[in-house]
Amino acid sequence: MAKKKSGKDATKSAAKAAKKAKAAQKVERKEKKKATKTKEEFDEDDQDLESILDKIQREWEEAHKVTEELVEGPPSRRANATLTPCPNGNHLWCIGGEFFSDDGKAHFYGDVYRYSPEKNEWRKFVSPTCPGPRSAHAVVASPAGGGKLYLFGGEFSSLYQNSFHHYRDFWCFDISTHTWERIETKVRPSARSGHRMAMWKHYIVLFGGFYDPGIKTNYLNDLWIFDTQEYKWRQIEFKETERRPSPRSGFSFLSTPEGILLHGGYCKEYVKGALPVGVMLDDTWFLRMTLNTEAPTTSKSSDPLTVKWEKRKKSSTAYAPSLRSGCTMALWSAKNMGILFGGVTDEDTSEETMESVFHNDLYGYQITGNGRWLSMNLKRPKKKGGAQKKKAPVQPTRPDPEDEDEQDSEGSSANEDEDEKNMKPTKSSKAPPKAAASTNSLPEDEVDPDDPALTVPMPRYNAMLAVLRNTLYIYGGIFEKGSREYTLDDFHSLQLDKLDRYVCLKASEIAIADGDEESSSDEDDDEDDSDDDDATVDGRDETESVTVVGEEDQKDVDVLEAIEEENPDSLRVQATAFMGVAKDTTRSAEDVISTPLPGETLAMFYARSREYWAQKAYGTTDSRGKQLRRDGFTMAEERYAAYKPILEEVERILAEAGLDEEEMRKGAAAGPQGASGQSRNRR
């Protein structure tokens, strides 16, 4: 029995050994196969990763593909664009802008143009990845990294101005590659337009501007700094006791080695029950900036950058420009001087009318010390022989005031420097003329054809200025005559170190009709009654009109219907559309008076539109007396209820913009006048 058992065990052991050997071979084959497969898969993964990276690269290149195009001349007619000197080359960069056509359409641009003075040529650069179309934005240049242009904010409107948007995005344009990159940060300034930026060392400094949510234009005076090395925004907080500039937009903001100069600007004052009043500012501030380069201390609160606002004393008014707006200075860095050209002065001739005076004079502001103004007169060419012809005035908008013989010790020193012999201080007129005095008023045989006054560009405001090396460039601007507004398209240059004559690089193609002013005043006289009605309807004064809309384009617009047709879904979008449509000047008087305003209670709405609802009830019901008033109130209540969700959303938008309930009530108390649109270029 034992032998049989031993034989069985041997057989089992042999079978197990064979099975184990077979299993080992199988494992070996699997390992070999796995090793081969892993190598193949690894190669495939390598290929997949390479293809993915290649795809990403192609997509990036496609998104950042830049198209360069040589164009015939300056950009098309536009206003509120930026003209920036290249930080490391002899070029000018023009970005964005807006144009309002005579048919009431708003055109916004996002294109980039480069001007080369040596060749007198313009080139246009287009990239799929770029900021959206906008105007009233701010651009600042930095020489670091081959040259950069930084852009922040601005505004955009739909074609028929039914919706309006402020930007708060931040972009960087690489001058060497002509590509845009959006800079995303958690902390950043609020959305705004009309602000200014300046570059100080490696910091971008942003100040002021405005935000217009549709009912009231809110002006800002916050100060922000962006560190281009750390890529971070931070707001500079000041104590309540510390002095600082008041809220404003459209001011001059010039960088100097010691800090940044701020001058002038514009804002609006809002008085309950009255139209907003424009305020032209002429104060000057200096933002003193110091950077501590010593080793940082252990204190966490230590900041290497310190800033402080200093208010400068007003220069003698005899040598300063007359009070005006729409004249942002350009920096002439070679002389550490700000250059100012043109502008507009709005004078209230009565409670209902305003007269605008346009300028085309040239001034320099010496930034060093306490600062002083210089009137930069053009130099007349010397005659070799013979009697000189009668001289035409060199400075068209500077007539001699009564106290011309008075001298100011501050300004008289302008003649001491030989380089400034043509920048002599001149008296400022107490009452500026309506328009530039024209040499055409002189007899033809008495006008000197070599007179540099003949080369001075026509008066304008919001002109785009830039100084490249020692040459001033002036492009476009806005001129008004009567109720018409003209966006100019001419392009001029002036050598500031010579001040001999302006060179017209591109003549204006805009025809300004002589009869506009007279015809508009005649029409106003003939249509006094209708104008009075319109004033209570849309609150847009003729002096605040931005666009001229032909009668054929006028139509009755129901605000709620227009909103529902365009934006049936989002309440926020509907509210935004309401704010745009509510400002539409083509709306009928019926629609204006029957539409509630943000901040307006049912009682306020009914009190304003009671007569309208009574007439509505009279025509649709047989009720009379008290019942007629009840029916009218019911109609007003239904109308108010239909708008209530949108009005509440609008009020939330206004609250986000900084308006409290009292300010909304004030806007509603002013009626449709308070909610009307205002001149875009007076902001």
Secondary structure, 3 states (H helix, E strand, C coil): CHHHHHHHHHHHHHHHHHHHHHHHHHHHHHHHHHHHHHHHHHHHHHHHHHHHHHHHHHHHHHHCCCEEEEECCCCCCCECCEEEECCCCCCEEEEEEEEECCCCCEEEEEEEEEEECCCCEEEEEECCCCCCCCECCEEEEECHHHCEEEEEEEEEECCCCCCEEEEEEEEEEECCCCEEEECCCCCCCCCCECCEEEEECCEEEEEEEEECCCCCCEEEEEEEEEECCCCEEEEECCCCCCCCCCCCECCEEEEECCEEEEEEEEEEECCCCCCCEEEEEEEEEEEEEEECCCCCCCCCCCCCEEEEEEECCCCCCCCCCCCCECCCCEEECCCCEEEEEEEEEEEECCCCCEEEEEEEEEEEEECCCCCEEEECCCCCCCCCCCCCCCCCCCCCCCCCCCCCCCCCHHHHHHHCCHHHCCCCCCCCCCCCCCCCCCHHHCCHHHCCCCCHHHHCCCCCECCEEEEECCEEEEEEEEEEECCEEEEEEEEEEEECCCCCCEEEEECCCCCCCCCHHHHHHHHHHHCHHHHHHHHHHHCCCHHHCCCCCCHHHCCCCCHHHHHHHHCCCCHHHHHHHHHHHCCCCCCCHHHHHCCCCCCCCHHHHHHHHHHHHHHHHHHHCCCCCHHHHHHHHHHHHHHHHHHHHHHHHHHHHHHHCCCCHHHHHHHHHCHHHCCCCCCHHHC
